[in-house]
C-alpha cells in the first residue's frame, strides 16, 4: 500500500504543476487560434477534477 500512496502523491503534485503551467499560459501567452484559451481553461478544469479524484483515493487508503 505504501507504493500506491507515494504514486498517488506524486501524481497529485504533477497535476498541480500542470495546472500552474496552464494558468501561466492563460496570462502570458497568446494562442494561434481564438479557441486556445478555452482549451487551456478546459485542461485546468480536467486536471483539478483528477486531483480531487486522486485525493479521495489517497484518503481511502489512509483510513
Backbone as JSON, one array per atom type, in Angstrom:
{
  "sequence": "XXXXXXXXXXXXXXXXXXXXXXXXXXXXXXXXXXXXXXXXXXXXXXXXXXXXXXXXXXXXXXX",
  "N": [[0.81, -1.2, 0.0], [2.05, 1.18, 0.52], [3.58, 1.95, -1.7], [1.58, 2.61, -3.49], [0.44, 4.84, -2.27], [2.57, 6.67, -2.41], [2.77, 6.89, -5.17], [0.3, 8.04, -5.84], [0.53, 10.48, -4.48], [2.65, 11.62, -5.87], [1.5, 11.84, -8.41], [-0.51, 13.69, -7.87], [1.03, 15.96, -7.24], [2.27, 16.37, -9.72], [0.06, 16.93, -11.35], [-0.82, 19.3, -10.2], [1.33, 20.96, -10.86], [1.0, 21.04, -13.62], [-1.43, 22.4, -13.75], [-0.65, 24.92, -12.81], [1.16, 25.65, -14.87], [-0.58, 25.85, -17.05], [-2.22, 27.92, -16.17], [-0.38, 30.03, -16.16], [0.11, 30.16, -18.89], [-2.35, 31.08, -19.79], [-2.29, 33.7, -18.86], [0.12, 34.81, -19.89], [0.66, 34.01, -22.58], [-0.24, 34.07, -26.06], [-2.6, 32.45, -28.0], [-2.65, 30.59, -31.12], [-5.08, 30.41, -32.26], [-8.5, 31.45, -31.7], [-9.66, 29.71, -29.95], [-7.77, 28.64, -28.26], [-7.31, 29.65, -25.63], [-9.67, 28.85, -24.42], [-9.31, 26.1, -24.56], [-7.11, 25.74, -22.83], [-8.3, 26.52, -20.43], [-10.22, 24.5, -20.18], [-8.55, 22.29, -19.89], [-7.35, 22.9, -17.43], [-9.56, 22.64, -15.75], [-10.1, 19.88, -16.06], [-7.73, 18.78, -15.0], [-7.95, 19.63, -12.35], [-10.19, 18.17, -11.54], [-9.11, 15.59, -11.71], [-7.18, 15.77, -9.72], [-8.8, 15.99, -7.44], [-10.08, 13.47, -7.51], [-7.89, 11.75, -7.12], [-7.02, 12.58, -4.61], [-9.18, 11.77, -3.06], [-8.95, 9.01, -3.37], [-6.51, 8.63, -2.12], [-7.13, 9.39, 0.49], [-8.92, 7.32, 1.15], [-7.16, 5.17, 1.17], [-5.55, 5.79, 3.33], [-7.24, 5.65, 5.46]],
  "CA": [[0.0, 0.0, 0.0], [2.9, 2.36, 0.61], [3.94, 2.35, -3.06], [0.41, 3.24, -4.1], [0.3, 6.18, -1.69], [3.61, 7.51, -2.99], [2.42, 7.12, -6.56], [-0.81, 9.0, -5.87], [1.05, 11.78, -4.07], [3.46, 12.13, -6.97], [0.57, 12.22, -9.46], [-1.17, 14.93, -7.44], [2.0, 17.04, -7.41], [2.44, 16.6, -11.16], [-1.15, 17.59, -11.87], [-0.81, 20.69, -9.71], [2.31, 21.68, -11.69], [0.37, 21.26, -14.92], [-2.43, 23.45, -13.55], [0.07, 26.19, -12.74], [1.68, 25.95, -16.2], [-1.69, 26.29, -17.9], [-2.66, 29.24, -15.71], [0.6, 30.98, -16.66], [-0.12, 30.3, -20.33], [-3.53, 31.94, -19.98], [-1.92, 35.07, -18.57], [1.28, 35.33, -20.62], [0.8, 33.63, -23.98], [-1.34, 34.23, -26.99], [-2.76, 31.26, -28.81], [-2.73, 30.82, -32.55], [-6.49, 30.49, -32.62], [-9.34, 32.01, -30.64], [-10.09, 28.65, -29.04], [-6.65, 28.16, -27.45], [-7.54, 29.97, -24.23], [-10.74, 27.96, -23.94], [-8.7, 24.78, -24.4], [-6.31, 25.75, -21.59], [-9.25, 26.55, -19.31], [-10.81, 23.17, -20.07], [-7.5, 21.43, -19.36], [-7.23, 23.21, -15.99], [-10.72, 22.03, -15.09], [-9.9, 18.42, -16.04], [-6.66, 18.47, -14.06], [-8.48, 19.83, -10.99], [-11.04, 17.01, -11.26], [-8.24, 14.45, -11.47], [-6.57, 15.96, -8.4], [-9.83, 15.65, -6.45], [-10.25, 12.01, -7.52], [-6.71, 11.12, -6.53], [-7.02, 12.9, -3.17], [-10.18, 10.89, -2.45], [-8.37, 7.67, -3.33], [-5.46, 8.66, -1.11], [-7.81, 9.4, 1.79], [-9.43, 5.96, 1.38], [-6.02, 4.3, 1.51], [-5.02, 6.14, 4.64], [-8.23, 5.32, 6.51]],
  "C": [[0.86, 1.27, 0.0], [3.28, 2.86, -0.79], [2.78, 3.09, -3.74], [0.21, 4.65, -3.57], [1.32, 7.13, -2.29], [3.28, 7.87, -4.42], [1.32, 8.17, -6.68], [-0.34, 10.39, -5.49], [1.85, 12.43, -5.19], [2.56, 12.58, -8.13], [-0.12, 13.54, -9.12], [-0.23, 16.11, -7.62], [2.18, 17.39, -8.88], [1.25, 17.31, -11.77], [-1.22, 19.04, -11.43], [0.19, 21.54, -10.49], [1.71, 22.01, -13.04], [-0.68, 22.37, -14.84], [-1.75, 24.81, -13.54], [0.62, 26.6, -14.1], [0.59, 26.49, -17.11], [-2.2, 27.66, -17.48], [-1.69, 30.32, -16.18], [0.42, 31.22, -18.16], [-1.31, 31.22, -20.59], [-3.16, 33.41, -19.81], [-0.89, 35.62, -19.57], [1.29, 35.07, -22.12], [-0.46, 33.9, -24.78], [-1.41, 32.97, -27.84], [-2.83, 31.6, -30.28], [-4.17, 30.99, -33.01], [-7.27, 31.05, -31.44], [-9.69, 30.97, -29.58], [-9.0, 28.18, -28.09], [-6.86, 28.44, -25.97], [-8.65, 29.11, -23.63], [-10.2, 26.55, -23.7], [-7.92, 24.71, -23.1], [-7.21, 25.77, -20.36], [-9.86, 25.18, -19.08], [-9.8, 22.18, -19.48], [-7.33, 21.65, -17.86], [-8.35, 22.54, -15.23], [-10.56, 20.52, -14.98], [-8.82, 18.02, -15.05], [-7.15, 18.61, -12.62], [-9.39, 18.66, -10.59], [-10.2, 15.78, -10.96], [-7.56, 14.55, -10.11], [-7.56, 15.56, -7.31], [-10.01, 14.14, -6.36], [-9.09, 11.32, -6.8], [-6.61, 11.39, -5.03], [-8.03, 12.03, -2.44], [-9.62, 9.48, -2.32], [-7.3, 7.59, -2.26], [-6.06, 8.65, 0.3], [-8.36, 8.02, 2.13], [-8.3, 5.02, 1.8], [-5.53, 4.55, 2.93], [-5.98, 5.8, 5.78], [-8.17, 3.89, 6.95]]
}
